[in-house]
């Protein structure tokens, strides 16, 4: 199936953001185009609407206008009452009909796929740590690995154990505690030294070592713009190096992890 056909199948999602401001009504279809708050009148009134109103299928709005009134029969259903009530408020002009894109009540001069996508997609509040991962100095592979560890989705030994693998849980770096994300960054005595070395090179002393505290500290620490970017690069670089080593070690022992 071509992309064009797929997009056409999604047009009903965008139609709710599209409307027509009636001018002279010459170019607007009475039945098919969204010139009322009810969208397409063919779908709003159903197929019986054609019979009840007696209006031809391809009539324009202008063809229903007579002098200062409308050539419409009396309403026979509740929906027809709503429609006739709305139509009675419309004032016709000599200007052309105007298509309007409006998203969240804000009119757009042209169609914006970005604005429509943001309006129809399921969105969640941004995580406070998102700017720590995605910033202008980020290295893509470092950002991806950091993101996976932030979600705690990487195959650390404690997670392998919960998946049913028979593993020794001792950290492969220090061997002094069970390996987990929080231990690796930066409770492990080996990674602690690397983290402190990175911050000392940036003339930052006493950085936190616990995972949650590091995230809060990175979000709130008061340093210059360039030093902050360097700090984030160092943090992500440490996660990437230690994380990739642990993942490679896990995949060497358990090749089936490559398919998870």
Backbone bond lengths (Angstrom), bond angles and torsions (degrees), N, CA, C in turn:
res aa  C-N    CA-C-N  psi(-1)  N-CA   C-N-CA  omega(-1)  CA-C   N-CA-C  phi
1 X - - - 1.466 - - 1.527 109.02 -
2 X 1.337 117.09 129.73 1.459 120.71 -177.25 1.524 110.88 -72.01
3 X 1.336 114.67 160.47 1.468 120.38 179.18 1.519 110.58 -62.42
4 X 1.354 116.99 -38.58 1.471 120.41 -179.31 1.531 111.01 -60.55
5 X 1.334 116.21 -42.42 1.468 119.90 -179.93 1.527 110.27 -66.34
6 X 1.335 116.89 -40.35 1.463 120.29 178.46 1.524 111.17 -62.24
7 X 1.336 115.96 -40.94 1.462 119.90 179.20 1.528 111.12 -65.10
8 X 1.339 116.53 -39.57 1.463 119.91 179.37 1.525 111.35 -63.24
9 X 1.334 116.41 -33.58 1.465 119.84 179.16 1.525 112.07 -70.33
10 X 1.328 116.44 -15.97 1.470 120.49 179.86 1.528 112.44 -100.06
11 X 1.343 116.76 4.12 1.458 118.42 -173.83 1.521 112.96 -63.90
12 X 1.353 117.50 -25.74 1.468 119.19 179.50 1.521 111.30 -63.63
13 X 1.345 117.27 -25.16 1.456 119.83 178.50 1.524 111.63 -72.88
14 X 1.334 116.03 -30.20 1.462 120.29 -179.02 1.521 112.82 -87.92
15 X 1.341 117.43 -22.62 1.462 120.11 -175.06 1.520 113.74 -61.42
16 X 1.340 116.62 -27.90 1.460 118.35 -178.85 1.528 112.25 -68.34
17 X 1.344 116.70 -13.53 1.462 120.50 178.28 1.529 111.83 -98.09
18 X 1.337 115.73 0.99 1.451 120.41 -174.62 1.525 109.82 -113.09
19 X 1.320 116.63 135.85 1.465 121.23 176.68 1.532 108.87 -147.93
20 X 1.317 115.47 169.65 1.460 120.76 -179.73 1.520 109.19 -126.26
21 X 1.312 115.91 125.72 1.464 121.24 172.50 1.530 107.82 -85.87
22 X 1.314 114.73 118.90 1.467 119.61 -175.24 1.523 110.89 -74.57
23 X 1.353 114.21 129.82 1.458 120.95 171.99 1.517 108.06 -106.27
24 X 1.346 116.08 -89.66 1.470 119.50 176.33 1.526 112.11 -96.62
25 X 1.329 117.55 -9.81 1.462 120.82 176.50 1.505 115.42 78.06
26 X 1.346 118.04 2.58 1.462 120.50 -174.71 1.529 113.31 -69.04
27 X 1.310 117.66 -31.65 1.471 120.17 -172.58 1.524 113.41 -104.66
28 X 1.322 117.33 6.63 1.464 120.15 -175.68 1.518 110.80 -111.22
29 X 1.333 115.96 127.10 1.459 121.49 178.14 1.527 110.34 -72.50
30 X 1.319 117.34 131.40 1.463 121.39 179.83 1.523 110.80 -62.25
31 X 1.339 116.63 -42.25 1.466 120.17 -171.36 1.525 114.10 -89.58
32 X 1.314 117.01 -33.00 1.468 118.78 -165.33 1.520 115.05 -102.60
33 X 1.291 119.39 -28.53 1.466 120.46 -172.60 1.534 111.40 -98.83
34 X 1.345 116.87 151.23 1.469 121.35 -173.88 1.528 113.02 -83.47
35 X 1.311 115.93 72.67 1.455 119.71 179.58 1.533 111.86 -97.35
36 X 1.320 116.51 -1.20 1.463 121.97 174.99 1.537 108.25 -120.86
37 X 1.329 118.93 167.57 1.476 120.36 177.63 1.518 113.12 -66.44
38 X 1.335 117.29 -8.01 1.462 121.01 -174.71 1.532 112.55 -96.03
39 X 1.336 117.15 5.24 1.449 120.28 -179.62 1.518 111.41 74.64
40 X 1.305 116.97 -147.72 1.461 121.64 178.26 1.529 109.54 -63.70
41 X 1.337 116.45 121.72 1.459 120.05 -178.53 1.524 111.75 -69.63
42 X 1.315 116.78 -25.26 1.465 119.29 177.06 1.525 110.07 -62.18
43 X 1.334 116.02 -41.66 1.455 119.68 179.17 1.521 111.78 -80.80
44 X 1.333 117.50 -31.45 1.462 120.94 -179.32 1.528 111.73 -68.64
45 X 1.331 116.35 -43.42 1.467 120.47 -177.13 1.522 112.66 -93.09
46 X 1.335 117.08 -14.66 1.452 119.65 -178.63 1.520 111.43 81.13
47 X 1.309 115.80 172.51 1.471 120.30 -177.59 1.534 111.84 -64.20
48 X 1.336 118.01 -25.22 1.465 120.46 178.30 1.523 111.77 -69.62
49 X 1.342 116.83 -18.96 1.459 119.68 -179.81 1.508 112.64 -60.39
50 X 1.328 116.26 -35.68 1.459 120.02 177.71 1.515 111.31 -59.73
51 X 1.326 115.56 -44.62 1.462 120.20 -178.39 1.524 111.51 -70.36
52 X 1.317 116.62 -44.08 1.472 120.90 -176.20 1.529 112.37 -67.03
53 X 1.338 116.55 -38.94 1.462 118.69 -177.65 1.532 112.33 -90.69
54 X 1.323 115.66 -22.48 1.462 118.22 178.77 1.511 113.50 67.86
55 X 1.316 116.52 29.32 1.465 121.27 -178.96 1.529 108.33 -103.67
56 X 1.314 119.29 126.30 1.467 121.58 -179.39 1.527 111.92 -55.91
57 X 1.332 114.63 150.91 1.455 121.24 -171.49 1.524 113.04 -62.40
58 X 1.327 117.13 -32.89 1.465 119.40 -174.96 1.531 112.03 -109.99
59 X 1.312 116.59 29.33 1.462 120.92 177.26 1.529 110.60 -71.64
60 X 1.322 116.18 148.95 1.467 121.05 171.85 1.519 108.87 -94.19
61 X 1.326 115.35 163.91 1.470 119.80 178.80 1.523 109.99 -62.08
62 X 1.332 117.22 -37.35 1.464 121.23 -177.74 1.522 111.59 -61.42
63 X 1.334 118.43 -32.59 1.461 122.15 -177.40 1.520 112.19 -69.73
64 X 1.309 118.23 -15.67 1.467 121.55 178.79 1.515 112.01 -94.89
65 X 1.342 116.51 -1.37 1.459 120.48 -177.86 1.522 109.64 -95.47
66 X 1.360 117.77 129.75 1.465 122.60 178.15 1.524 107.95 -129.85
67 X 1.344 115.48 112.74 1.468 121.34 -177.98 1.532 109.81 51.87
68 X 1.325 117.76 -116.67 1.461 121.35 -178.54 1.528 112.32 -101.48
69 X 1.334 116.33 13.03 1.458 118.93 -178.29 1.515 111.79 -132.40
70 X 1.339 114.10 -169.28 1.453 120.86 -178.50 1.528 109.53 -123.04
71 X 1.329 114.63 140.72 1.458 120.38 178.36 1.526 108.64 -91.39
72 X 1.339 115.42 79.29 1.461 121.15 -176.91 1.523 109.93 -131.59
73 X 1.321 117.84 142.71 1.468 120.37 178.06 1.518 110.54 -75.87
74 X 1.310 116.08 169.67 1.459 120.28 177.36 1.528 110.84 -65.73
75 X 1.308 115.24 149.14 1.461 120.57 -179.36 1.523 110.68 -70.95
76 X 1.347 114.91 141.85 1.461 119.87 179.44 1.529 112.69 -120.70
77 X 1.334 116.02 -7.47 1.463 119.67 177.66 1.522 108.76 -135.80
78 X 1.320 115.33 166.58 1.467 119.91 -179.81 1.526 111.20 -62.01
79 X 1.322 116.80 -39.78 1.462 119.59 179.82 1.519 111.96 -67.24
80 X 1.328 116.29 -35.24 1.460 118.43 176.21 1.522 111.08 -66.74
81 X 1.320 117.14 -34.61 1.472 120.42 176.00 1.526 109.83 -61.32
82 X 1.347 116.75 -44.60 1.459 120.45 178.90 1.524 111.08 -61.34
83 X 1.331 115.73 -41.29 1.457 119.97 -178.66 1.528 110.76 -65.84
84 X 1.322 117.50 -48.70 1.461 120.20 -178.52 1.523 111.76 -64.72
85 X 1.327 116.80 -33.52 1.470 120.15 177.24 1.523 110.10 -63.81
86 X 1.329 116.49 -41.15 1.462 119.17 179.10 1.526 111.15 -69.03
87 X 1.348 116.70 -44.97 1.462 119.87 -176.94 1.525 111.13 -60.42
88 X 1.319 117.55 -33.53 1.469 120.61 -178.88 1.520 112.49 -64.75
89 X 1.367 117.06 -15.87 1.466 120.08 -179.33 1.525 112.40 -92.74
90 X 1.336 117.73 -7.34 1.464 121.05 -174.72 1.527 110.39 -81.82
91 X 1.310 115.14 133.57 1.460 121.77 173.19 1.524 108.29 -109.04
92 X 1.326 116.77 124.69 1.469 121.35 -178.61 1.526 109.71 -85.05
93 X 1.334 114.88 146.03 1.460 121.51 178.63 1.522 109.15 -126.60
94 X 1.312 116.44 172.76 1.462 120.59 178.95 1.523 111.98 -85.75
95 X 1.311 117.02 -7.71 1.464 120.67 -178.34 1.528 110.45 -76.01
96 X 1.327 115.43 167.63 1.460 120.67 179.17 1.530 110.18 -73.66
97 X 1.326 115.93 155.83 1.462 121.02 172.53 1.531 109.25 -66.40
98 X 1.333 115.76 143.79 1.471 120.21 -174.41 1.515 111.03 -121.17
99 X 1.351 117.98 119.39 1.464 120.06 174.90 1.533 110.13 -74.96
100 X 1.314 116.70 142.76 1.469 121.62 -176.98 1.528 109.71 -134.08
101 X 1.331 115.45 130.17 1.465 121.11 168.57 1.519 107.44 -100.21
102 X 1.306 117.25 122.99 1.467 121.06 179.43 1.524 108.89 -133.58
103 X 1.313 116.06 125.11 1.461 122.14 -178.87 1.512 108.37 -123.64
104 X 1.320 115.63 122.10 1.472 121.59 -175.82 1.519 110.80 55.70
105 X 1.340 115.31 37.21 1.459 120.41 177.50 1.517 114.57 79.91
106 X 1.331 117.58 0.56 1.471 121.32 -178.96 1.524 109.08 -103.35
107 X 1.341 118.17 117.17 1.470 119.87 -179.15 1.524 111.48 -74.10
108 X 1.324 115.87 142.33 1.463 122.73 176.10 1.521 108.71 -115.64
109 X 1.321 115.06 139.31 1.467 118.57 179.91 1.520 110.74 -69.71
110 X 1.354 116.01 -36.33 1.454 121.47 179.35 1.527 109.27 -127.44
111 X 1.315 115.10 162.55 1.465 119.92 176.85 1.523 110.06 -65.66
112 X 1.319 116.66 133.22 1.464 122.27 178.20 1.523 108.61 -120.89
113 X 1.332 116.31 107.64 1.462 119.59 179.76 1.526 110.60 -63.51
114 X 1.329 117.45 -34.27 1.463 121.10 179.19 1.520 111.03 -64.00
115 X 1.339 116.57 -46.17 1.464 120.30 -179.04 1.527 111.14 -65.54
116 X 1.336 116.60 -39.99 1.464 120.05 179.11 1.525 110.09 -66.41
117 X 1.323 117.01 -43.27 1.465 120.63 179.63 1.523 110.83 -60.19
118 X 1.334 116.96 -44.92 1.463 120.09 179.58 1.528 111.53 -64.47
119 X 1.336 116.28 -26.44 1.463 119.84 -179.23 1.525 112.46 -81.49
120 X 1.330 117.77 -31.98 1.472 120.11 -175.15 1.525 112.93 -95.38
121 X 1.324 117.76 -21.45 1.461 119.21 -176.33 1.519 111.28 -76.52
122 X 1.305 115.01 157.47 1.458 120.75 174.74 1.524 107.57 -81.70
123 X 1.305 116.52 117.52 1.455 120.47 -176.21 1.523 110.66 -112.89
124 X 1.298 114.88 153.64 1.460 122.20 177.35 1.521 108.60 -127.18
125 X 1.324 117.81 157.27 1.468 119.69 177.33 1.531 110.37 -59.17
126 X 1.313 115.89 142.32 1.460 120.09 -179.99 1.519 110.28 -67.31
127 X 1.321 116.32 133.85 1.454 120.35 175.93 1.522 109.96 -67.03
128 X 1.312 116.95 142.42 1.457 120.58 -176.44 1.523 111.16 -62.56
129 X 1.361 116.61 -23.98 1.453 119.06 -177.14 1.533 113.40 -87.17
130 X 1.322 118.22 -2.81 1.467 120.13 -177.86 1.536 112.82 -55.57
131 X 1.353 119.78 -44.52 1.472 118.98 179.30 1.522 113.16 -65.33
132 X 1.326 117.43 -18.69 1.464 119.70 177.57 1.531 110.85 -73.10
133 X 1.318 116.34 -26.65 1.463 121.13 -177.17 1.520 110.98 -95.23
134 X 1.339 116.31 -47.72 1.457 120.96 -173.53 1.529 108.77 -106.55
135 X 1.305 116.68 99.52 1.460 122.55 178.16 1.527 108.22 -141.08
136 X 1.318 116.80 171.44 1.472 119.17 -170.22 1.522 113.70 -70.62
137 X 1.343 117.83 -15.84 1.463 120.12 179.21 1.521 112.46 -102.23
138 X 1.328 116.85 9.50 1.454 119.75 -175.04 1.528 111.75 -69.27
139 X 1.324 115.58 148.81 1.461 123.21 171.90 1.529 106.16 -101.60
140 X 1.329 118.49 119.96 1.474 120.67 -169.90 1.523 115.08 -49.32
141 X 1.326 118.19 -47.73 1.464 118.82 -177.25 1.534 111.15 -67.15
142 X 1.337 117.04 -32.87 1.462 120.29 176.19 1.525 110.41 -68.35
143 X 1.344 116.20 -41.18 1.461 120.05 -179.64 1.520 111.14 -64.18
144 X 1.330 116.77 -41.41 1.462 119.93 -178.63 1.521 111.09 -64.15
145 X 1.331 116.60 -44.93 1.463 119.55 179.25 1.527 110.79 -64.57
146 X 1.332 116.96 -41.13 1.473 120.44 178.68 1.520 110.65 -62.31
147 X 1.313 116.04 -41.80 1.469 121.16 179.49 1.527 110.84 -61.19
148 X 1.323 117.04 -43.23 1.467 120.09 178.96 1.528 111.48 -63.35
149 X 1.326 116.79 -38.97 1.463 119.02 178.51 1.522 111.29 -72.26
150 X 1.328 117.92 -33.35 1.464 120.19 175.37 1.523 111.13 -62.50
151 X 1.316 115.93 -36.37 1.464 120.61 176.57 1.525 112.12 -82.20
152 X 1.337 116.13 -5.37 1.466 123.22 -177.09 1.530 110.98 57.06
153 X 1.332 115.24 47.95 1.464 120.95 -178.51 1.533 112.80 -109.59
154 X 1.320 118.82 2.71 1.455 120.39 -178.15 1.528 110.48 -86.90
155 X 1.350 117.46 152.09 1.472 120.87 -173.91 1.531 113.49 -79.28
156 X 1.321 116.93 65.62 1.460 119.91 171.44 1.530 108.35 -71.11
157 X 1.335 116.40 162.79 1.462 119.96 -172.86 1.522 112.87 -61.39
158 X 1.332 117.40 -36.27 1.462 118.56 179.66 1.519 111.22 -64.97
159 X 1.328 117.85 -33.26 1.465 120.84 178.07 1.530 110.78 -74.90
160 X 1.333 116.45 -38.37 1.466 118.92 176.61 1.525 110.80 -58.28
161 X 1.329 115.63 -37.58 1.462 119.68 179.75 1.522 111.10 -63.85
162 X 1.332 117.14 -39.75 1.474 120.21 179.77 1.523 111.77 -70.65
163 X 1.344 117.20 -19.46 1.468 120.87 178.16 1.530 111.75 -84.90
164 X 1.336 116.18 -1.25 1.452 119.53 177.17 1.512 115.38 99.11
165 X 1.335 118.22 3.77 1.455 120.61 178.02 1.535 110.11 -79.69
166 X 1.305 115.33 142.37 1.464 121.35 177.52 1.529 107.97 -88.17
167 X 1.324 116.00 97.14 1.466 120.94 -174.68 1.517 110.32 -128.76
168 X 1.325 114.37 153.15 1.459 120.81 168.52 1.530 106.91 -81.10
169 X 1.318 116.13 129.63 1.456 119.43 -172.80 1.519 114.11 -86.36
170 X 1.329 117.84 -6.20 1.457 119.83 -177.46 1.527 111.14 -63.05
171 X 1.328 115.67 136.90 1.461 122.92 -179.98 1.521 109.97 -55.38
172 X 1.327 116.89 132.69 1.460 121.57 -179.18 1.524 112.32 -74.09
173 X 1.332 117.61 -12.69 1.461 120.97 179.81 1.523 112.28 -91.75
174 X 1.330 116.94 -48.12 1.471 119.88 -174.87 1.523 113.04 -112.71
175 X 1.320 117.72 -26.30 1.453 121.49 -179.95 1.512 114.35 68.57
176 X 1.340 117.14 15.01 1.460 120.89 -174.97 1.522 113.62 -104.70
177 X 1.301 118.55 -10.88 1.465 121.59 -177.70 1.523 108.60 -155.26
178 X 1.339 116.03 167.13 1.456 120.48 176.62 1.533 109.84 -67.72
179 X 1.324 114.01 138.55 1.456 118.56 -178.94 1.527 111.14 -79.31
180 X 1.314 115.69 129.69 1.464 123.78 174.19 1.516 106.80 -149.87
181 X 1.294 116.18 171.76 1.468 119.44 176.64 1.517 110.50 -58.80
182 X 1.338 116.86 -48.49 1.460 120.04 -176.77 1.524 111.80 -64.89
183 X 1.334 116.55 -32.13 1.461 118.43 178.05 1.531 110.84 -70.28
184 X 1.328 116.23 -42.65 1.458 119.61 -178.97 1.518 111.73 -62.50
185 X 1.334 117.83 -34.28 1.471 121.41 -172.93 1.539 111.51 -128.93
186 X 1.339 120.87 89.66 1.449 125.97 0.95 1.515 108.48 -138.31
187 X 1.330 116.97 56.65 1.456 121.16 178.30 1.530 111.38 -83.90
188 X 1.310 117.23 -24.34 1.464 122.23 177.54 1.532 108.87 -62.89
189 X 1.342 117.59 133.55 1.465 120.38 -175.93 1.531 111.14 -62.73
190 X 1.335 117.38 -30.21 1.461 120.46 179.07 1.525 110.58 -71.22
191 X 1.332 117.43 -50.82 1.468 120.06 -178.93 1.527 111.43 -69.15
192 X 1.342 116.60 -27.56 1.464 119.93 176.79 1.522 110.99 -59.33
193 X 1.339 116.66 -44.45 1.455 120.43 -179.54 1.525 111.60 -64.07
194 X 1.332 116.35 -39.22 1.467 119.65 178.91 1.529 110.44 -66.16
195 X 1.330 117.14 -43.45 1.460 121.72 -179.61 1.524 110.86 -63.31
196 X 1.312 116.83 -42.78 1.465 120.16 178.47 1.523 111.41 -66.66
197 X 1.327 116.86 -35.82 1.464 120.18 177.80 1.530 110.07 -63.73
198 X 1.334 116.86 -42.59 1.469 120.57 179.20 1.523 110.91 -61.03
199 X 1.316 117.24 -48.27 1.466 120.31 -177.38 1.524 111.73 -69.13
200 X 1.341 117.71 -35.04 1.459 119.75 178.13 1.519 111.51 -65.55
201 X 1.321 117.47 -36.53 1.466 120.69 176.65 1.520 111.35 -62.42
202 X 1.319 116.08 -25.71 1.470 121.46 177.67 1.526 111.57 -95.79
203 X 1.343 115.78 10.33 1.463 122.72 178.96 1.526 111.68 59.88
204 X 1.311 114.59 41.33 1.463 121.87 175.82 1.521 107.23 -118.39
205 X 1.305 116.08 123.94 1.458 120.17 -176.73 1.520 111.46 -106.32
206 X 1.319 116.06 156.25 1.465 124.45 174.80 1.532 113.47 53.64
207 X 1.334 118.74 54.21 1.467 119.15 176.03 1.524 109.49 -71.51
208 X 1.326 118.39 150.04 1.469 120.65 175.75 1.526 109.79 -67.07
209 X 1.322 115.46 157.56 1.465 120.97 -177.64 1.522 112.95 -115.70
210 X 1.333 118.15 -22.36 1.460 121.14 -178.75 1.526 109.82 -78.77
211 X 1.322 116.32 140.41 1.465 122.42 -172.35 1.529 112.70 -51.52
212 X 1.321 117.81 -55.51 1.471 120.47 -176.94 1.519 111.24 -63.36
213 X 1.318 116.65 -38.00 1.461 120.01 -179.96 1.523 111.33 -68.37
214 X 1.327 117.13 -36.63 1.465 120.41 177.49 1.524 110.50 -62.00
215 X 1.342 117.17 -43.06 1.471 120.39 -179.41 1.528 111.03 -62.01
216 X 1.317 116.63 -45.56 1.465 120.31 179.66 1.526 110.20 -64.43
217 X 1.330 115.78 -42.74 1.459 120.66 -179.13 1.527 111.32 -62.64
218 X 1.332 117.09 -44.19 1.466 120.51 178.36 1.520 111.54 -62.38
219 X 1.333 116.75 -31.48 1.472 120.93 -178.34 1.519 112.33 -77.82
220 X 1.321 117.62 -23.71 1.472 120.32 -169.92 1.526 114.18 -121.12
221 X 1.336 118.55 -12.12 1.458 119.52 -175.88 1.524 111.56 -61.48
222 X 1.317 115.59 141.11 1.468 121.53 -176.46 1.527 109.80 -97.94
223 X 1.307 116.37 96.97 1.461 122.52 175.77 1.515 107.96 -136.43
224 X 1.317 116.38 169.66 1.459 120.09 179.49 1.524 110.58 -65.21
225 X 1.321 115.18 162.79 1.470 121.37 -177.41 1.524 111.33 -58.51
226 X 1.328 116.59 -46.96 1.463 119.77 -176.50 1.525 110.99 -70.21
227 X 1.323 116.64 -38.10 1.466 119.07 178.73 1.519 110.68 -67.01
228 X 1.326 116.47 -34.93 1.462 120.03 178.44 1.532 110.75 -63.57
229 X 1.335 116.65 -43.81 1.462 119.92 178.38 1.525 111.02 -63.73
230 X 1.331 116.25 -40.66 1.462 119.68 178.06 1.525 110.86 -64.53
231 X 1.338 116.41 -38.43 1.463 121.11 178.81 1.531 110.64 -64.08
232 X 1.330 116.13 -43.40 1.468 119.82 178.96 1.526 111.09 -65.89
233 X 1.338 116.16 -38.62 1.462 118.93 176.81 1.525 111.09 -62.97
234 X 1.348 116.40 -42.08 1.459 119.95 179.10 1.516 112.18 -64.86
235 X 1.322 116.55 -41.09 1.467 121.80 178.51 1.530 110.86 -63.16
236 X 1.336 115.89 -47.53 1.455 119.54 178.73 1.524 111.79 -66.60
237 X 1.345 116.73 -36.60 1.449 119.67 178.59 1.513 111.98 -63.56
238 X 1.342 116.30 -39.32 1.468 119.77 177.86 1.521 110.66 -65.48
239 X 1.318 116.68 -43.17 1.468 120.30 178.31 1.522 110.10 -61.75
240 X 1.331 116.19 -42.38 1.462 119.70 -178.68 1.524 111.07 -63.29
241 X 1.336 117.17 -48.54 1.464 120.37 -175.92 1.527 111.39 -64.94
242 X 1.345 116.42 -50.62 1.463 118.49 -179.52 1.520 110.96 -68.45
243 X 1.327 116.40 -40.63 1.459 120.43 -178.39 1.510 112.25 -64.05
244 X 1.329 117.33 -45.48 1.457 120.41 -179.81 1.525 111.44 -65.00
245 X 1.338 117.09 -37.62 1.467 119.65 177.73 1.527 110.59 -61.99
246 X 1.345 115.73 -42.70 1.454 118.95 -179.17 1.525 111.49 -68.75
247 X 1.313 116.52 -39.80 1.468 120.25 179.24 1.529 110.50 -65.47
248 X 1.341 117.11 -43.79 1.463 120.41 179.05 1.523 110.71 -62.11
249 X 1.345 116.14 -40.60 1.461 119.33 179.02 1.523 111.09 -64.58
250 X 1.344 116.27 -40.97 1.463 120.52 179.88 1.518 111.40 -65.53
251 X 1.334 116.55 -40.13 1.461 119.70 -178.45 1.519 111.88 -72.46
252 X 1.343 116.86 -26.51 1.460 119.92 176.42 1.523 110.67 -67.27
253 X 1.341 115.41 -40.89 1.461 120.78 -179.86 1.519 111.25 -78.17
254 X 1.359 116.03 -36.46 1.473 121.27 -176.70 1.530 109.50 -126.80
255 X 1.329 118.84 80.97 1.464 122.25 -177.48 1.517 113.65 -56.19
256 X 1.339 117.72 -27.37 1.472 119.55 -177.46 1.514 111.96 -65.01
257 X 1.338 118.71 -14.82 1.462 121.17 178.88 1.515 111.68 -64.74
258 X 1.319 116.99 -22.45 1.466 119.97 -179.36 1.521 111.57 -63.59
259 X 1.309 117.26 -18.40 1.460 120.28 -177.88 1.514 112.37 -103.55
260 X 1.347 118.39 4.54 1.468 120.39 -179.53 1.503 110.19 -81.25
